[in-house]
Amino acid sequence: QVQVVESGGGLVQGGGSLRLSCAASGSIFSINAMYWYRQAPGKQRELVAGVTSGGSINYADSVKGRFTISRDNAKNTVYLQMNSLKPEDTAVYYCNVYLEYRRDYEHSYWGQGTQVTVSS
């Protein structure tokens, strides 16, 4: 069994900051890529940022320069530091983890989501 749990969402004023955390636990052999997605009401889920096991990082254009993704391999945790938040960043943020629960058996797991609301 594997669990992926996000935390750190909340309500913040525009220009403010939040830090999201996502921890994977359970039967884990290794963690490969870790991603943050978001879904605003009435919109499709979109990729926000991702980091591979080798440390390669990518960001959506809309968050470049404002958001920073990082991971702590010892804690099986990925973070999303969000600065200079805008009302359009309001969404449910989801963590997606690609991990091997046994050697060479990779599976994708999703967290339950955490709400981020940015007021104007």
C-alpha positions in Angstrom: 0.0 0.0 0.0 1.2 3.5 -0.9 -0.2 6.8 0.3 0.4 10.2 -1.1 -0.7 13.1 1.1 -0.5 16.8 0.4 -0.6 19.6 2.9 -0.1 23.3 3.2 -2.9 24.8 1.2 -5.1 27.6 2.4 -6.3 31.2 1.9 -3.8 33.9 1.1 -3.9 37.5 -0.2 -2.5 38.3 -3.6 1.2 38.7 -3.5 1.5 36.3 -0.6 3.3 33.0 -0.3 2.4 29.4 0.5 4.4 26.2 0.7 2.8 22.9 -0.2 4.2 19.6 0.9 3.5 16.1 -0.5 4.8 13.0 1.3 4.7 9.4 -0.1 4.7 6.5 2.3 4.2 2.8 2.4 5.7 0.1 0.3 8.2 2.1 -1.8 11.3 0.7 -3.5 12.2 4.0 -5.2 10.7 7.2 -6.2 11.2 8.4 -9.8 9.4 11.6 -10.8 7.3 13.9 -8.6 4.9 16.4 -10.0 2.5 19.1 -8.9 -0.7 19.7 -10.9 -3.6 22.1 -10.3 -7.2 22.2 -11.4 -9.3 25.4 -11.2 -13.1 25.3 -11.3 -14.3 24.6 -14.9 -10.8 24.0 -16.2 -8.7 21.0 -17.0 -6.0 19.8 -14.7 -2.7 21.3 -15.7 1.0 20.5 -14.9 2.5 23.1 -12.6 6.0 21.7 -12.0 7.9 18.5 -11.9 11.2 17.1 -10.7 12.8 13.8 -11.7 15.0 11.5 -9.6 18.0 13.0 -11.4 17.1 16.5 -10.4 15.7 17.8 -13.7 13.0 20.4 -13.1 10.4 21.9 -15.3 7.7 24.6 -14.7 4.6 25.8 -16.5 5.3 29.2 -18.1 2.6 30.7 -15.9 4.5 30.0 -12.7 8.2 30.4 -13.8 10.0 32.8 -11.5 7.4 32.6 -8.8 7.2 28.9 -7.9 10.0 26.6 -6.8 9.8 22.8 -6.7 12.2 20.8 -4.5 12.4 17.3 -3.1 13.8 15.6 -0.1 14.6 12.1 -1.1 15.3 11.0 2.5 11.7 11.9 3.4 10.0 10.9 0.1 8.6 14.4 0.0 8.2 17.0 -2.6 7.6 20.7 -1.9 6.2 23.6 -3.9 7.1 27.0 -2.7 4.7 29.5 -4.2 5.5 33.2 -4.0 3.9 36.3 -5.5 0.6 34.5 -5.7 -2.1 35.7 -8.0 -5.9 35.2 -7.9 -5.5 33.0 -11.1 -3.4 30.6 -9.0 -6.5 29.6 -7.2 -7.1 25.9 -7.7 -6.9 22.5 -6.1 -3.3 21.4 -6.2 -2.5 17.7 -6.6 0.6 15.8 -6.1 1.5 13.0 -8.5 4.3 10.5 -7.8 5.8 7.9 -10.1 7.4 5.3 -7.9 8.4 1.7 -8.0 6.8 -0.4 -5.3 9.1 -3.2 -6.4 12.1 -3.1 -8.6 11.0 -2.3 -12.2 7.3 -2.1 -11.2 6.5 1.6 -11.6 3.1 3.0 -10.8 1.6 6.5 -10.7 -0.1 7.7 -7.5 -2.2 10.8 -6.8 -2.8 12.7 -3.6 -6.3 13.8 -2.6 -5.5 17.5 -3.4 -5.2 20.6 -1.3 -7.1 23.9 -1.9 -5.2 27.1 -2.6 -7.3 30.2 -2.7 -5.7 33.6 -3.5 -7.8 36.7 -2.8 -7.5 39.9 -4.8 
